Amino acid sequence: LPIYSAAEAAARAASVSSGPAQGVTAGRQVALADLAGTRCSAPTVSVDPAGLSAPVGFPGRVGVRVACTVSMTDLLLPGLPGSFHVSASAEAPVDSHRERQP
C-alpha cells in the first residue's frame, strides 16, 4: 500500500531537516505528496521530531504516523465495507553530526 512508502519517505525527509519545525513541515509535505492521486482520502500526518532536538553528537530518531480512509464503494463486492481506515508508522535516524537549529 502506498501509505507505508509515504510514512517511510516522510520519516526520511523529516530526519534530514535542520530543526523540529522544519522536520514537521517536510514530513507532512512529503507524505501528502506521496498520497496524492491514491485511494487514500482525508489523510492525517503526525510527525514526532523529538530526535531533531538532541544536541549535535547525540543520536536521535524521527517518527511519522500516516493514516487515511480507503473507499471500497466502487468494487461492488458483497460483504466488503464501504471504506476502511489504514495507518502506517515509520522511523528514521537523525544524523548525529549534522548541525541543527532549535
GUTITOR-854642 format. One record per residue: chain; x, y, z of N, C-alpha, C, O in turn. Coordinates in steps of 0.02 Angstrom, whole numbers, always signed. Layout:
BEGIN
- kette,npx,npy,npz,capx,capy,capz,cpx,cpy,cpz,opx,opy,opz
- A,X,Y,Z,X,Y,Z,X,Y,Z,X,Y,Z
...
END
This chain:
BEGIN
- kette,npx,npy,npz,capx,capy,capz,cpx,cpy,cpz,opx,opy,opz
- A,+41,-59,+0,+0,+0,+0,+43,+62,+0,+97,+63,+31
- A,+22,+114,-34,+62,+175,-37,+69,+209,+31,+114,+251,+40
- A,+27,+193,+78,+31,+227,+143,+96,+209,+179,+124,+250,+216
- A,+121,+148,+169,+183,+128,+201,+243,+166,+171,+286,+190,+208
- A,+245,+171,+106,+300,+207,+74,+295,+282,+90,+347,+315,+96
- A,+235,+309,+97,+226,+379,+115,+254,+392,+186,+287,+442,+197
- A,+241,+347,+232,+266,+354,+300,+342,+350,+301,+375,+389,+336
- A,+371,+303,+264,+444,+296,+263,+477,+357,+231,+527,+382,+257
- A,+449,+381,+175,+478,+439,+142,+472,+501,+186,+518,+542,+188
- A,+416,+508,+220,+407,+566,+265,+456,+564,+323,+483,+616,+342
- A,+468,+506,+351,+516,+500,+406,+586,+518,+383,+623,+552,+418
- A,+605,+495,+323,+671,+512,+296,+677,+588,+285,+728,+618,+302
- A,+625,+617,+256,+627,+689,+243,+631,+729,+307,+668,+778,+312
- A,+594,+709,+357,+595,+744,+422,+663,+736,+455,+687,+783,+487
- A,+694,+677,+449,+756,+664,+484,+816,+704,+458,+864,+713,+495
- A,+813,+728,+398,+868,+767,+370,+855,+842,+374,+894,+881,+347
- A,+802,+861,+408,+786,+932,+416,+832,+963,+468,+863,+928,+508
- A,+836,+1029,+467,+883,+1064,+512,+855,+1077,+582,+892,+1100,+625
- A,+791,+1065,+593,+762,+1077,+658,+693,+1047,+663,+666,+1024,+613
- A,+664,+1045,+723,+599,+1014,+733,+543,+1044,+690,+504,+1006,+660
- A,+538,+1110,+686,+484,+1141,+647,+492,+1123,+572,+442,+1108,+539
- A,+553,+1126,+548,+566,+1108,+478,+552,+1034,+466,+529,+1015,+412
- A,+567,+993,+516,+554,+921,+509,+480,+905,+504,+460,+863,+464
- A,+440,+939,+545,+367,+928,+542,+341,+949,+473,+301,+913,+442
- A,+362,+1007,+450,+339,+1032,+384,+360,+985,+328,+320,+967,+286
- A,+423,+965,+328,+449,+921,+275,+413,+854,+276,+394,+828,+223
- A,+405,+825,+334,+372,+760,+339,+300,+763,+314,+279,+718,+277
- A,+263,+814,+334,+194,+821,+312,+189,+830,+236,+149,+798,+203
- A,+232,+874,+209,+230,+887,+137,+246,+824,+96,+212,+810,+47
- A,+296,+787,+117,+315,+727,+79,+260,+674,+83,+243,+643,+32
- A,+232,+663,+142,+180,+612,+149,+119,+629,+108,+92,+587,+72
- A,+97,+692,+111,+38,+712,+73,+51,+709,-3,+6,+690,-41
- A,+111,+727,-24,+128,+722,-95,+128,+649,-118,+105,+634,-173
- A,+155,+604,-77,+156,+533,-95,+86,+503,-100,+74,+458,-140
- A,+40,+528,-59,-28,+501,-59,-74,+533,-111,-129,+509,-123
- A,-52,+588,-141,-92,+621,-192,-105,+573,-250,-59,+540,-275
- A,-167,+569,-272,-185,+526,-328,-197,+453,-309,-208,+412,-353
- A,-195,+437,-245,-209,+369,-223,-280,+365,-197,-317,+414,-199
- A,-300,+307,-173,-368,+296,-147,-375,+321,-75,-429,+316,-46
- A,-321,+347,-46,-323,+372,+23,-358,+440,+24,-336,+487,-9
- A,-411,+445,+62,-445,+509,+70,-438,+532,+142,-429,+492,+188
- A,-441,+598,+152,-434,+630,+217,-372,+606,+255,-377,+583,+312
- A,-313,+611,+223,-252,+587,+258,-234,+632,+317,-244,+693,+315
- A,-207,+601,+369,-179,+637,+425,-107,+616,+434,-89,+557,+424
- A,-65,+663,+452,+7,+650,+460,+29,+678,+527,+19,+737,+541
- A,+58,+636,+568,+86,+657,+633,+161,+645,+631,+184,+590,+616
- A,+198,+697,+646,+271,+693,+645,+297,+705,+716,+278,+755,+747
- A,+338,+660,+741,+371,+669,+806,+444,+688,+793,+485,+644,+779
- A,+460,+752,+796,+528,+775,+780,+575,+777,+839,+626,+811,+836
- A,+560,+742,+893,+599,+746,+954,+674,+734,+942,+716,+766,+974
- A,+691,+688,+898,+761,+673,+885,+800,+731,+857,+861,+734,+863
- A,+765,+779,+825,+798,+837,+798,+817,+888,+851,+852,+936,+838
- A,+792,+877,+912,+809,+922,+968,+870,+898,+1006,+896,+934,+1050
- A,+894,+839,+991,+954,+813,+1025,+1015,+854,+1006,+1020,+877,+949
- A,+1060,+865,+1053,+1121,+903,+1037,+1163,+867,+983,+1160,+806,+977
- A,+1201,+906,+946,+1245,+877,+896,+1292,+828,+931,+1319,+843,+984
- A,+1303,+771,+900,+1346,+719,+929,+1307,+665,+965,+1335,+614,+984
- A,+1242,+676,+974,+1199,+627,+1007,+1150,+598,+957,+1126,+634,+914
- A,+1135,+533,+961,+1089,+503,+914,+1017,+524,+928,+1000,+544,+983
- A,+976,+519,+877,+905,+534,+884,+866,+500,+829,+894,+475,+781
- A,+800,+498,+837,+756,+467,+787,+696,+513,+777,+675,+548,+823
- A,+670,+512,+716,+610,+549,+699,+557,+497,+681,+572,+450,+644
- A,+497,+506,+707,+442,+460,+692,+386,+494,+655,+373,+553,+665
- A,+353,+456,+611,+296,+482,+572,+241,+430,+573,+254,+370,+566
- A,+179,+453,+581,+120,+410,+576,+74,+441,+524,+57,+500,+529
- A,+54,+401,+475,+10,+423,+421,-53,+380,+424,-48,+319,+431
- A,-111,+411,+418,-174,+374,+419,-221,+404,+367,-216,+463,+350
- A,-266,+362,+341,-316,+387,+293,-372,+336,+287,-369,+281,+315
- A,-424,+355,+251,-481,+311,+239,-479,+290,+166,-469,+331,+121
- A,-488,+225,+154,-487,+198,+86,-558,+177,+69,-589,+137,+104
- A,-585,+204,+15,-653,+189,-7,-654,+125,-48,-611,+114,-91
- A,-703,+83,-34,-712,+20,-71,-779,+20,-108,-798,-32,-136
- A,-813,+75,-110,-881,+77,-137,-884,+59,-211,-936,+34,-234
- A,-832,+71,-249,-835,+56,-321,-820,-17,-337,-824,-36,-396
- A,-804,-59,-288,-790,-129,-301,-852,-173,-306,-852,-223,-341
- A,-904,-153,-272,-968,-189,-275,-964,-263,-259,-994,-304,-292
- A,-926,-279,-208,-921,-349,-186,-959,-357,-121,-949,-319,-74
- A,-1003,-407,-118,-1042,-417,-56,-996,-433,+3,-947,-470,-4
- A,-1013,-405,+60,-975,-419,+121,-919,-370,+134,-892,-368,+190
- A,-900,-331,+84,-847,-282,+95,-876,-218,+124,-930,-197,+104
- A,-842,-188,+172,-866,-125,+199,-860,-70,+146,-822,-77,+98
- A,-896,-15,+155,-892,+40,+107,-824,+74,+108,-802,+100,+57
- A,-791,+74,+166,-724,+102,+171,-691,+73,+233,-724,+44,+276
- A,-626,+81,+237,-590,+60,+297,-532,+107,+310,-507,+140,+264
- A,-511,+109,+372,-458,+154,+394,-392,+116,+395,-388,+60,+420
- A,-341,+146,+367,-274,+116,+367,-225,+166,+396,-234,+227,+393
- A,-171,+139,+426,-119,+183,+452,-52,+148,+447,-48,+86,+442
- A,+0,+187,+448,+68,+161,+445,+114,+207,+485,+103,+268,+486
- A,+164,+179,+516,+213,+217,+553,+282,+200,+529,+295,+144,+507
- A,+327,+248,+533,+397,+236,+514,+441,+282,+556,+420,+334,+580
- A,+503,+260,+564,+554,+299,+599,+616,+303,+556,+629,+259,+515
- A,+654,+357,+566,+717,+364,+530,+767,+395,+578,+749,+438,+619
- A,+830,+374,+574,+881,+402,+618,+901,+473,+597,+899,+490,+537
- A,+919,+513,+646,+944,+580,+633,+1020,+577,+632,+1050,+544,+675
- A,+1051,+610,+584,+1124,+612,+581,+1150,+648,+643,+1137,+707,+652
- A,+1187,+613,+684,+1209,+642,+748,+1262,+696,+740,+1278,+731,+788
- A,+1290,+702,+680,+1343,+752,+670,+1320,+810,+627,+1360,+854,+610
- A,+1257,+812,+609,+1230,+866,+569,+1209,+925,+613,+1179,+915,+666
- A,+1225,+985,+592,+1206,+1045,+630,+1130,+1052,+630,+1097,+1039,+580
- A,+1103,+1073,+688,+1031,+1081,+695,+1013,+1150,+720,+1053,+1183,+753
- A,+952,+1170,+705,+926,+1233,+731,+873,+1217,+783,+840,+1166,+778
- A,+866,+1259,+833,+815,+1247,+884,+744,+1254,+857,+696,+1245,+894
END
